[in-house]
Amino acid sequence: MKLNNKKVVVFGGTSGIGLATIKLLLKGGASKVYAISRNPNKVKIKKKKLILETADVLDEASLKKLFKKIGNYDVLISTATGGERAIGPFLTMNMRGYRDSFDKLWGYANVVRHGVKKLKKNGNVVLVSGSPARRPKPGFVAISSTGGAVEAFVRAITLELAPVRINLISPGVIDTPMSPLKGKARKDFYKNATKENIIKRAGTADEVAKAIIFAIENEFITGTTIDIDGGWILS
Ligand SMILES: NC(=O)c1ccc[n+]([C@@H]2O[C@H](COP(=O)([O-])OP(=O)(O)OC[C@H]3O[C@@H](n4cnc5c(N)ncnc54)[C@H](OP(=O)(O)O)[C@@H]3O)[C@@H](O)[C@H]2O)c1
């Protein structure tokens, strides 16, 4: 599917990977791009074709209202984390934090359930999982379980959604506002987090956004996961 003149809805389009994606969508000729999150005012880009909307992916009533307002459209993307994810060893972790990490899955389930009704039949969906889903490391049990559930969710609904296509992008360590660290602490964090990867650096939001655009444009893929991970899976 060509981006030209397409109407695209991006949950999480206000930061990091989602924000990089809306920039590529606008550059690629999309006619209308909705960037949606709980606090969309952090987006400083002013463009006629960019519409900022406020919604929480965990709030089904507000999603229903929003999709009614948007009407028919071509592409549904969600990069929304949904909430906080627990990090740390399983045996001592806070179980509430572990359970809450699954908000990512419920957010994706909500946007797909309410969003595909107005999605055109030749349209497609792109969601985001993460490398720990298939290559966990110590301390990543919550992220790994959630990512695994998201990947299983996408495979499970692919046949039901057809002819609408749905694909996943699976990033490794990506330098985005998800990490609040600044200066040297930030540099050290990404250096340490990627030291065992084949490509020893954090990826950029733009590198992941390019894969999202690929999944939109390539009409011969559905139900698949594309790794953008600097070799995390093999390291
Ligand atoms: N960065 C990485 O290293 C990395 C690695 C693997 C996977 N990922 C995945 O990639 C995706 C994007 O991550 P990112 O790094 O771009 O993160 P980010 O910069 O923190 O962006 C997350 C976006 O999700 C929105 N959001 C979060 N909860 C929401 C909710 N309940 N309802 C609506 N919007 C919500 C946020 O906006 P508001 O706060 O305004 O709602 C924000 O726009 C996530 O699914 C993440 O798990 C990231």
PDBQT file of the ligand as one rigid body, heavy atoms in Angstrom, charges set to zero:
ROOT
HETATM    1  N1  LIG A 301      12.426   2.010  23.387  1.00  0.00    +0.000 N 
HETATM    2  C1  LIG A 301      12.786   0.741  23.434  1.00  0.00    +0.000 C 
HETATM    3  O1  LIG A 301      13.942   0.400  23.757  1.00  0.00    +0.000 OA
HETATM    4  C2  LIG A 301      11.786  -0.348  23.082  1.00  0.00    +0.000 A 
HETATM    5  C3  LIG A 301      12.256  -1.657  22.972  1.00  0.00    +0.000 A 
HETATM    6  C4  LIG A 301      11.375  -2.682  22.643  1.00  0.00    +0.000 A 
HETATM    7  C5  LIG A 301      10.040  -2.376  22.456  1.00  0.00    +0.000 A 
HETATM    8  N2  LIG A 301       9.595  -1.093  22.581  1.00  0.00    +0.000 N 
HETATM    9  C6  LIG A 301       8.172  -0.861  22.385  1.00  0.00    +0.000 C 
HETATM   10  O2  LIG A 301       7.981   0.136  21.404  1.00  0.00    +0.000 OA
HETATM   11  C7  LIG A 301       6.781   0.864  21.667  1.00  0.00    +0.000 C 
HETATM   12  C8  LIG A 301       7.076   2.347  21.654  1.00  0.00    +0.000 C 
HETATM   13  O3  LIG A 301       8.049   2.627  22.646  1.00  0.00    +0.000 OA
HETATM   14  P1  LIG A 301       8.833   4.018  22.706  1.00  0.00    +0.000 P 
HETATM   15  O4  LIG A 301      10.227   3.700  23.064  1.00  0.00    +0.000 OA
HETATM   16  O5  LIG A 301       8.534   4.820  21.505  1.00  0.00    +0.000 OA
HETATM   17  O6  LIG A 301       8.155   4.652  24.021  1.00  0.00    +0.000 OA
HETATM   18  P2  LIG A 301       7.765   6.138  24.408  1.00  0.00    +0.000 P 
HETATM   19  O7  LIG A 301       8.673   7.131  23.779  1.00  0.00    +0.000 OA
HETATM   20  O8  LIG A 301       7.648   6.112  25.893  1.00  0.00    +0.000 OA
HETATM   21  O9  LIG A 301       6.317   6.310  23.752  1.00  0.00    +0.000 OA
HETATM   22  C9  LIG A 301       5.220   5.601  24.230  1.00  0.00    +0.000 C 
HETATM   23  C10 LIG A 301       3.969   6.255  23.698  1.00  0.00    +0.000 C 
HETATM   24  O10 LIG A 301       2.831   5.524  24.158  1.00  0.00    +0.000 OA
HETATM   25  C11 LIG A 301       1.867   6.458  24.664  1.00  0.00    +0.000 C 
HETATM   26  N3  LIG A 301       1.079   5.754  25.659  1.00  0.00    +0.000 N 
HETATM   27  C12 LIG A 301       1.519   5.034  26.730  1.00  0.00    +0.000 A 
HETATM   28  N4  LIG A 301       0.500   4.532  27.420  1.00  0.00    +0.000 NA
HETATM   29  C13 LIG A 301      -0.635   4.929  26.783  1.00  0.00    +0.000 A 
HETATM   30  C14 LIG A 301      -2.018   4.746  27.026  1.00  0.00    +0.000 A 
HETATM   31  N5  LIG A 301      -2.449   4.040  28.099  1.00  0.00    +0.000 N 
HETATM   32  N6  LIG A 301      -2.907   5.259  26.152  1.00  0.00    +0.000 NA
HETATM   33  C15 LIG A 301      -2.474   5.976  25.071  1.00  0.00    +0.000 A 
HETATM   34  N7  LIG A 301      -1.193   6.196  24.789  1.00  0.00    +0.000 NA
HETATM   35  C16 LIG A 301      -0.275   5.685  25.644  1.00  0.00    +0.000 A 
HETATM   36  C17 LIG A 301       2.717   7.594  25.243  1.00  0.00    +0.000 C 
HETATM   37  O11 LIG A 301       2.037   8.842  25.353  1.00  0.00    +0.000 OA
HETATM   38  P3  LIG A 301       1.280   9.367  26.659  1.00  0.00    +0.000 P 
HETATM   39  O12 LIG A 301       2.182   9.178  27.832  1.00  0.00    +0.000 OA
HETATM   40  O13 LIG A 301       0.974  10.799  26.318  1.00  0.00    +0.000 OA
HETATM   41  O14 LIG A 301       0.028   8.556  26.773  1.00  0.00    +0.000 OA
HETATM   42  C18 LIG A 301       3.779   7.698  24.162  1.00  0.00    +0.000 C 
HETATM   43  O15 LIG A 301       3.300   8.449  23.071  1.00  0.00    +0.000 OA
HETATM   44  C19 LIG A 301       6.260   0.348  23.014  1.00  0.00    +0.000 C 
HETATM   45  O16 LIG A 301       5.268  -0.612  22.773  1.00  0.00    +0.000 OA
HETATM   46  C20 LIG A 301       7.485  -0.302  23.635  1.00  0.00    +0.000 C 
HETATM   47  O17 LIG A 301       7.154  -1.329  24.533  1.00  0.00    +0.000 OA
HETATM   48  C21 LIG A 301      10.446  -0.071  22.877  1.00  0.00    +0.000 A 
ENDROOT
TORSDOF 0
